[in-house]
């Protein structure tokens, strides 16, 4: 098996064609308890990270925003709050079960207008080029098989002058905190998965995928190579997560 035909699935090496299926299995397994587990794993701080991400988008009321790997709709819901009657948010995810959770959430909150749901891969987005005023991507890039292809696809779908905003786990930059965080995430999060979601393996993968994800500088370089300009990143909680953004100019 050549290097080109294998990729990372957590710490495991798997065939490229197999990763998407295995990631889909993970998110199908965790969909029903996904929101609760996010609150438990981050002690609720993920909500602040996501709100900060949407703040970076500087959304205007008439924007059409694409929320990629939108999951159960946290980011899309925050975006929806800032749109007017002429604005829209398209929530896109590759996983049917996650999209269903998002749709049910929006229906329960009465947010049924100005929302579209699309099941698609970020690597081959099924939209016209130059379509969106902003693209958001929260905690999804590390699960993609071909991150470079996904970034190029996002670049194509953005309007000129618009930005991509990525929220993703990253490299902790405070040495003492890094040791504590590593112990917590590698040992305790899978245990939480077992107790709350009855699923150790999925959360073991999610933790391992964080370790395999490119650090802040590498991701910034990848964005530039995909065509983005004025690329910057901002560490949150000591680098546990980082917000990257770049413009299509």
FENKA-V381625 format. One record per residue. N is the residue number from 1. RES is the residue in one letter. PSI is psi in whole degrees, -180 to 180 (NA if undefined). Layout:
N | RES | PSI
N | RES | PSI
This chain:
1 | X | 126
2 | X | 163
3 | X | -34
4 | X | -20
5 | X | 2
6 | X | 158
7 | X | 177
8 | X | 136
9 | X | 91
10 | X | -133
11 | X | -5
12 | X | 147
13 | X | 128
14 | X | 161
15 | X | 143
16 | X | -44
17 | X | -18
18 | X | -25
19 | X | -47
20 | X | -41
21 | X | -42
22 | X | -37
23 | X | -41
24 | X | -41
25 | X | -40
26 | X | -50
27 | X | -26
28 | X | -39
29 | X | -39
30 | X | -4
31 | X | -46
32 | X | -27
33 | X | 12
34 | X | -48
35 | X | -44
36 | X | -44
37 | X | -36
38 | X | -42
39 | X | -43
40 | X | -48
41 | X | -37
42 | X | 5
43 | X | 32
44 | X | -5
45 | X | -23
46 | X | -28
47 | X | -37
48 | X | -41
49 | X | -43
50 | X | -39
51 | X | -39
52 | X | -39
53 | X | -46
54 | X | -32
55 | X | -40
56 | X | -25
57 | X | -20
58 | X | 55
59 | X | 132
60 | X | 162
61 | X | -21
62 | X | 13
63 | X | 150
64 | X | 112
65 | X | 135
66 | X | 118
67 | X | 105
68 | X | 150
69 | X | 45
70 | X | -11
71 | X | -130
72 | X | 7
73 | X | 14
74 | X | -53
75 | X | -46
76 | X | -37
77 | X | -42
78 | X | -39
79 | X | -44
80 | X | -37
81 | X | -24
82 | X | -1
83 | X | 150
84 | X | -167
85 | X | -24
86 | X | -1
87 | X | 159
88 | X | 151
89 | X | 130
90 | X | 116
91 | X | 116
92 | X | 131
93 | X | 152
94 | X | -14
95 | X | 123
96 | X | -42
97 | X | -38
98 | X | -41
99 | X | -39
100 | X | -41
101 | X | -42
102 | X | -45
103 | X | -44
104 | X | -39
105 | X | -46
106 | X | -40
107 | X | -43
108 | X | -31
109 | X | 0
110 | X | 15
111 | X | 75
112 | X | -9
113 | X | 150
114 | X | 26
115 | X | 129
116 | X | 150
117 | X | 128
118 | X | 128
119 | X | 116
120 | X | 161
121 | X | 138
122 | X | -19
123 | X | -22
124 | X | 71
125 | X | 132
126 | X | 44
127 | X | 160
128 | X | 149
129 | X | 152
130 | X | 45
131 | X | -28
132 | X | 144
133 | X | -18
134 | X | 147
135 | X | 132
136 | X | 149
137 | X | 107
138 | X | 119
139 | X | 38
140 | X | -26
141 | X | -38
142 | X | -17
143 | X | -4
144 | X | 140
145 | X | -48
146 | X | 90
147 | X | -38
148 | X | -44
149 | X | -39
150 | X | -44
151 | X | -39
152 | X | -39
153 | X | -42
154 | X | -43
155 | X | -43
156 | X | -35
157 | X | -15
158 | X | 146
159 | X | 155
160 | X | 138
161 | X | -1
162 | X | 171
163 | X | 152
164 | X | 132
165 | X | 120
166 | X | 129
167 | X | 123
168 | X | 152
169 | X | 148
170 | X | -157
171 | X | 121
172 | X | 133
173 | X | 0
174 | X | 110
175 | X | -48
176 | X | -44
177 | X | -33
178 | X | -42
179 | X | -44
180 | X | -45
181 | X | -42
182 | X | -43
183 | X | -44
184 | X | -50
185 | X | -43
186 | X | -31
187 | X | -40
188 | X | -38
189 | X | -45
190 | X | -33
191 | X | -41
192 | X | -41
193 | X | -39
194 | X | -45
195 | X | -44
196 | X | -42
197 | X | 0
198 | X | 42
199 | X | 96
200 | X | -46
201 | X | -38
202 | X | -42
203 | X | -25
204 | X | -43
205 | X | -46
206 | X | -39
207 | X | -45
208 | X | -35
209 | X | -30
210 | X | -41
211 | X | -29
212 | X | -8
213 | X | 144
214 | X | 143
215 | X | -179
216 | X | -49
217 | X | -40
218 | X | -44
219 | X | -40
220 | X | -41
221 | X | -41
222 | X | -40
223 | X | -42
224 | X | -40
225 | X | -26
226 | X | -7
227 | X | -10
228 | X | 146
229 | X | 167
230 | X | 41
231 | X | 129
232 | X | 158
233 | X | 156
234 | X | 120
235 | X | 139
236 | X | 143
237 | X | 49
238 | X | 18
239 | X | 4
240 | X | -43
241 | X | 163
242 | X | 147
243 | X | 122
244 | X | 143
245 | X | 147
246 | X | 157
247 | X | 148
248 | X | 110
249 | X | NA
